[in-house]
Amino acid sequence: MRAAAPRLVAHLDMDAFYASVELLRYPELRGLPVVIGGGRRHQPVETTDPRTGTVTRTFARLAGYAGRGVITTATYEARALGVGSAMGLMKAAQRAPQAILLPADFDRYRAYSRRFKDAVRAIAPRIEDRGIDEIYVDLTGVRLPEHDADADDDPWWRARDVAKALKAAVREATGLGCSIAVAPNKLLAKIASDLDKPDGLTILREADVPVRIWPLPARRVNGIGPKAAAKLAALGFGTVGELAHADPALLRLHFGVHYGAWLLEAAQGRDEREVVTESEPKSVSRETTFERDLSARHDRARLSEVFAWLCERVAADLARKGYAGRTIGVKLRFDDFRTVTRDTTLEAATQDAGEILHAARTCLRRIELARRIRLLGVRVGTLQHA
């Protein structure tokens, strides 16, 4: 009797996704440090030579940047200069003033996201969408057409061939590179997909965990945040391997019964979560962080404009996804980083921008606007199919 096929889960992560999409549009920037995260004023300026018709582009630089913006992503050349995702642009300007700054174009990124996911589904249809640039793929039992269904070959080698085919399909559909790892479960696949970036292909069996995963910092495990990592380090568990051999009672004492038990399981590479191919969204939201803090009194017109725009975008997202919602909420973050939320529930679900704006305004009236506003957001929850 043939042994049951092992569970094979892949994590596919697009390499520097937003930046890579922009390099397709501006190929002259290849090999240069580029960061994504600017505003509309950072659009490249095109000039045409009237005699030759030659078009040249002038790009904004990080030098002298002033504002509250943060980096969405950066090319690997920019990362080598010490700048990366979630870093404030003003701080990045100090480290890499000559790096090129481009505004984000999320409509374009979403279009490329759909392309790469459709290419993967054509080969391995069981995928779990984890965001615009990453997915989990269930490769258990997946074979390429050229694989002999009766052959008693190594399923891990088959998975390697499938992973190569996925990378090639993504490249053909988008012109972009990705990194993919195949492992026994989602947790290990997520860690492993980052081991050989960019353009990586990693096969991680259970026997490879002590060699490839245990030497890594504990922070590399998805689910261990900065505070937990610092606490683990203070207890002497700086690496995944040290955590894997920790005393369970000690972890329960410092982290609680459930999280302490999970820490040990994760460090030992155990994860029973399934690849979830379908899930219902709990809410749809839009938010924006202003480049400078705005005053409810002196910047009223600008805030009203952005507030209405957020409601329109949320309504469009609901319509595109086929949902309507009853709970309308707003989110504000002030200049002291205090965050406040308010919501209200309607009698009937809606996806109408005007109704969402009216309800959101009633929520806004319940918030004292004495301080300047750093972030503004709108959310629609309690969703149902429209």
For each residue, the residues with C-beta under 8 A, 3 or more apart:
1:
2: 152
3:
4:
5: 8 140 141 155
6: 140 155 156 184
7: 140 184 185
8: 5 138 139 140 142 155 156 159 182 183 184
9: 136 137 138 139 140 182 183 184 185 186 188 189 275
10: 124 136 137 138 139 159 162 163 166 180 181 182 183 189
11: 134 135 136 137 180 181 183 186 189 190 192 193
12: 120 134 135 136 137 166 170 178 179 180 193
13: 133 134 178 179 180 193 194 197
14: 17 20 116 133 134 170 176 177 178
15: 20 176 177 178 179 197 198 199
16: 19 20 73 74 75 76 198
17: 14 20 21 73 109 112 113 132 133 176
18: 21 22 36 72 73 104 109 133
19: 16 22 23 34 35 36 73 74 75 78
20: 14 15 16 17 23 24 75 176 177
21: 17 18 24 25 105 108 109 112 176
22: 18 19 25 26 29 34 36 102 105
23: 19 20 26 27 29 30 34 75
24: 20 21 27 175 176
25: 21 22 108
26: 22 23 29 44 57 59 102
27: 23 24 30
28: 57
29: 22 23 26 32 34 59 100
30: 23 27
31: 77
32: 29 75 77 100
33: 74 75 77 78 80 81 83 96 98 99 100
34: 19 22 23 29 74 75 77 78 99 100 101 102
35: 19 38 62 71 73 74 75 78 83 89 92 96 99 100 101 102
36: 18 19 22 71 72 73 74 102 103 104
37: 69 70 71 72 73 89 101 103 104
38: 35 41 42 60 65 69 89 101 102 103 104
39: 42 67 69 103 291
40: 43 103
41: 38 60
42: 38 39 60 101 102 103
43: 40 103
44: 26 57 58 59 60 102
45: 57 58
46: 55 56 57 58
47: 55 56 57 58
48: 53 54 55 56
49: 52 53 54 55 56
50: 53
51:
52: 49
53: 48 49 50
54: 48 49
55: 46 47 48 49
56: 46 47 48 49
57: 26 28 44 45 46 47
58: 44 45 46 47
59: 26 29 44 100 101 102
60: 38 41 42 44 100 101 102
61: 64 97 98 99 100 101
62: 35 65 89 92 93 96 97 98 99 100 101
63: 93 97 98
64: 61 93 97
65: 38 62 69 89 90 92 93 101
66: 90
67: 39 89 90 291 292
68: 88 289 290 291 292 293 374
69: 37 38 39 65 88 89 289 291
70: 37 86 87 88 89 289
71: 35 36 37 74 83 84 85 86 87 88 89 92
72: 18 36 37 85 104
73: 16 17 18 19 35 36 37 84 85
74: 16 19 33 34 35 36 71 78 79 83 84 85 99
75: 16 19 20 23 32 33 34 35 78 79
76: 16 79 80 198
77: 31 32 33 34 80 81
78: 19 33 34 35 74 75 81 83 84 96 99
79: 74 75 76 82 83 84
80: 33 76 77
81: 33 77 78 95 96 99
82: 79 95 96
83: 33 35 71 74 78 79 87 92 95 96 99
84: 71 73 74 78 79 87
85: 71 72 73 74
86: 70 71
87: 70 71 83 84 91 92
88: 68 69 70 71 91 92
89: 35 37 38 62 65 67 69 70 71 92 93 101
90: 65 66 67 93 94
91: 87 88 94 95
92: 35 62 65 71 83 87 88 89 95 96 99
93: 62 63 64 65 89 90 96 97
94: 90 91 97
95: 81 82 83 91 92
96: 33 35 62 78 81 82 83 92 93 99
97: 61 62 63 64 93 94
98: 33 61 62 63
99: 33 34 35 61 62 74 78 81 83 92 96
100: 29 32 33 34 35 59 60 61 62
101: 34 35 37 38 42 59 60 61 62 65 89
102: 22 26 34 35 36 38 42 44 59 60
103: 36 37 38 39 40 42 43
104: 18 36 37 38 72 109
105: 21 22 108 109
106: 109 110
107: 110 111
108: 21 25 105 111 112
109: 17 18 21 104 105 106 112 113 132 133
110: 106 107 113 114 132
111: 107 108 114 115
112: 17 21 108 109 115 116 174 176
113: 17 109 110 116 117 132 133
114: 110 111 117 118
115: 111 112 118 119 173 174
116: 14 112 113 119 120 170 173 174 176 178
117: 113 114 120 121 127 129 135
118: 114 115 121 122 173
119: 115 116 122 123 166 169 170 172 173 174
120: 12 116 117 123 124 127 135 137 166 169 170
121: 117 118 124 125 127
122: 118 119 125 169
123: 119 120 142 144 162 165 166 169
124: 10 120 121 127 137 138 139 142 162 166
125: 121 122
126: 137 138 275 277
127: 117 120 121 124 135 136 137 138 275 277
128: 135 136 137 138 275 276 277
129: 117 135
130: 134 135 136
131: 134
132: 17 109 110 113
133: 13 14 17 18 109 113
134: 11 12 13 14 130 131
135: 11 12 117 120 127 128 129 130
136: 9 10 11 12 127 128 130 186 189 275
137: 9 10 11 12 120 124 126 127 128 166 275
138: 8 9 10 124 126 127 128 142 275 277
139: 8 9 10 124 142 159 162 163 182
140: 5 6 7 8 9
141: 5
142: 8 123 124 138 139 158 159 162
143: 147 149 158 162
144: 123 147 158 161 162 165
145:
146:
147: 143 144 151 153 158 161
148: 151 153
149: 143
150:
151: 147 148
152: 2
153: 147 148 157 158
154: 157 158
155: 5 6 8 158 159
156: 6 8 159 160 182 203 205
157: 153 154 160 161
158: 142 143 144 147 153 154 155 161 162
159: 8 10 139 142 155 156 162 163 182 203
160: 156 157 163 164 182 201 203
161: 144 147 157 158 164 165
162: 10 123 124 139 142 143 144 158 159 165 166
163: 10 139 159 160 166 167 180 182 201 203
164: 160 161 167 168 201
165: 123 144 161 162 168 169
166: 10 12 119 120 123 124 137 162 163 169 170 178 180
167: 163 164 170 171 177 178 180 199 201
168: 164 165 171 172
169: 119 120 122 123 165 166 172 173
170: 12 14 116 119 120 166 167 173 174 176 177 178
171: 167 168 174 175 176 177 178
172: 119 168 169
173: 115 116 118 119 169 170
174: 112 115 116 119 170 171
175: 24 171
176: 14 15 17 20 21 24 112 116 170 171
177: 14 15 20 167 170 171 198 199
178: 12 13 14 15 116 166 167 170 171 199
179: 12 13 15 193 194 196 197 198 199 200 201 202
180: 10 11 12 13 163 166 167 193 200 201 202
181: 10 11 188 189 190 191 192 193 195 196 200 201 202 203 204
182: 8 9 10 139 156 159 160 163 189 192 202 203 204
183: 8 9 10 11 188 189 192 204 205
184: 6 7 8 9 188 204 205 206 269
185: 7 9 188 189 269 270 271 272 273
186: 9 11 136 189 190 271 273 275
187: 190 191 221 222 223 266 269 270 271 273
188: 9 181 183 184 185 191 192 204 209 213 269 271
189: 9 10 11 136 181 182 183 185 186 192 193 204
190: 11 181 186 187 193 194 222
191: 181 187 188 194 195 213 216 220 221 222
192: 11 181 182 183 188 189 195 202 204 212 213
193: 11 12 13 179 180 181 189 190 197 200 202
194: 13 179 190 191 197 220
195: 181 191 192 200 202 212
196: 179 181 200 201 202
197: 13 15 179 193 194 200
198: 15 16 76 177 179
199: 15 167 177 178 179
200: 179 180 181 193 195 196 197
201: 160 163 164 167 179 180 181 196
202: 179 180 181 182 192 193 195 196
203: 156 159 160 163 181 182 208
204: 181 182 183 184 188 189 192 208 209 212 213
205: 156 183 184 208
206: 184 209 269
207: 210
208: 203 204 205 211 212 213
209: 188 204 206 212 213 214 268 269
210: 207 213 214 241
211: 208 214 215
212: 192 195 204 208 209 215 216
213: 188 191 192 204 208 209 210 216 240 241 269
214: 209 210 211 239 240 241 244 267
215: 211 212 239 240 241
216: 191 212 213 220 239 240
217: 220 229 238 239 240
218: 221 224 229 232 233 237 238 239 240 242 243 267
219: 224 225 226 229
220: 191 194 216 217 224 240
221: 187 191 218 224 240 266 267
222: 187 190 191
223: 187 262 266
224: 218 219 220 221 228 229 232 263 266
225: 219 228 229
226: 219 229 230
227: 230 231
228: 224 225 231 232 255 263
229: 217 218 219 224 225 226 232 233
230: 226 227 233 234
231: 227 228 234 235 254 255
232: 218 224 228 229 235 237 238 243 263
233: 218 229 230 236 237 238
234: 230 231
235: 231 232 246 250 254
236: 233 242
237: 218 232 233 242 243 246
238: 217 218 232 233 242
239: 214 215 216 217 218 242 243
240: 213 214 215 216 217 218 220 221 243 244 267
241: 210 213 214 215 244 245 267
242: 218 236 237 238 239 245 246
243: 218 232 237 239 240 246 263 264 267
244: 214 240 241 264 267 268 269
245: 241 242
246: 235 237 242 243 250 251 263 264 267
247: 250 251
248: 251 252 260 261 264
249: 252 253
250: 235 246 247 253 254
251: 246 247 248 254 255 260 261 263 264
252: 248 249 255 256 257 260 261
253: 249 250 260
254: 231 235 250 251 260
255: 228 231 251 252 259 260 263
256: 252 259 260
257: 252 260 261
258: 261 262
259: 255 256 262 263
260: 248 251 252 253 254 255 256 257 263 264
261: 248 251 252 257 258 264 265
262: 223 258 259 265 266
263: 224 228 232 243 246 251 255 259 260 266 267
264: 243 244 246 248 251 260 261 267 268
265: 261 262 268 270 271
266: 187 221 223 224 262 263 269 270 271
267: 214 218 221 240 241 243 244 246 263 264
268: 209 244 264 265
269: 184 185 187 188 206 209 213 244 266
270: 185 187 265 266
271: 185 186 187 188 265 266
272: 185
273: 185 186 187
274:
275: 9 126 127 128 136 137 138 186
276: 128 279
277: 126 127 128 138
278:
279: 276
280: 383
281: 284 321 323 383
282: 381 383
283: 325 327 379 380 381 383
284: 281 314 317 318 321 323 325 379 380 383
285: 314 331 377 378 379 380
286: 310 313 314 317 377 378 379
287: 310 331 375 376 377 378
288: 306 310 375 376 377
289: 68 69 70 333 374 375
290: 68 293 294 306 373 374 375 376
291: 39 67 68 69
292: 67 68
293: 68 290 334 335 372 373 374
294: 290 299 302 303 372 373
295: 298 299 372 373
296: 299 300 303 369 373
297: 300
298: 295
299: 294 295 296 302 303
300: 296 297 303 304
301: 304 305
302: 294 299 305 306
303: 294 296 299 300 306 307 373 376
304: 300 301 307 308
305: 301 302 308 309
306: 288 290 302 303 309 310 376
307: 303 304 310 311 357 360 361 364 376 378
308: 304 305 311 312 357
309: 305 306 312 313
310: 286 287 288 306 307 313 314 376 377 378
311: 307 308 314 315 353 356 357 360 378
312: 308 309 315 316 353
313: 286 309 310 316 317
314: 284 285 286 310 311 317 318 353 356 378 379 380
315: 311 312 318 319 351 352 353 356
316: 312 313 319 320 353
317: 284 286 313 314 320 321
318: 284 314 315 321 323 324 325 351 380 383 386
319: 315 316 322 351 386
320: 316 317
321: 281 284 317 318
322: 319 385 386
323: 281 284 318 351 383 384 385 386
324: 318 349 350 351 383 384 385 386
325: 283 284 318 328 349 350 351 380 381 382 383 384
326: 345 346 347 348 349 350 381 382 384
327: 283 343 344 345 346 379 380 381 382
328: 325 343 344 345 346 356 359 360 363 378 379 380
329: 341 342 343 344 360 363 378 379 380 381
330: 341 342 343 360 363 364 367 376 377 378 379
331: 285 287 339 340 341 375 376 377 378 379
332: 339 340 341 367 369 373 375 376 377
333: 289 337 338 339 340 373 374 375
334: 293 337 338 339 340 371 372 373 374
335: 293 371 372 373 374
336: 371
337: 333 334 374
338: 333 334 371
339: 331 332 333 334 375
340: 331 332 333 334 367
341: 329 330 331 332
342: 329 330 363 364 366 367
343: 327 328 329 330 363 379 381
344: 327 328 329 359 362 363
345: 326 327 328 382
346: 326 327 328 349 350 355 359
347: 326
348: 326
349: 324 325 326 346 382 383 384 386
350: 324 325 326 346 355 356
351: 315 318 319 323 324 325 356 380 386
352: 315 355 356
353: 311 312 314 315 316 356 357
354: 357 358
355: 346 350 352 358 359
356: 311 314 315 328 350 351 352 353 359 360 378 380
357: 307 308 311 353 354 360 361
358: 354 355 361 362
359: 328 344 346 355 356 362 363
360: 307 311 328 329 330 356 357 363 364 378
361: 307 357 358 364 365
362: 344 358 359 365 366
363: 328 329 330 342 343 344 359 360 366 367
364: 307 330 342 360 361 367
365: 361 362
366: 342 362 363
367: 330 332 340 342 363 364
368:
369: 296 332 373
370:
371: 334 335 336 338
372: 293 294 295 334 335
373: 290 293 294 295 296 303 332 333 334 335 369 376
374: 68 289 290 293 333 334 335 337
375: 287 288 289 290 331 332 333 339
376: 287 288 290 303 306 307 310 330 331 332 373
377: 285 286 287 288 310 330 331 332
378: 285 286 287 307 310 311 314 328 329 330 331 356 360
379: 283 284 285 286 314 327 328 329 330 331 343
380: 283 284 285 314 318 325 327 328 329 351 356 383
381: 282 283 325 326 327 329 343
382: 325 326 327 345 349
383: 280 281 282 283 284 318 323 324 325 349 380
384: 323 324 325 326 349
385: 322 323 324
386: 318 319 322 323 324 349 351
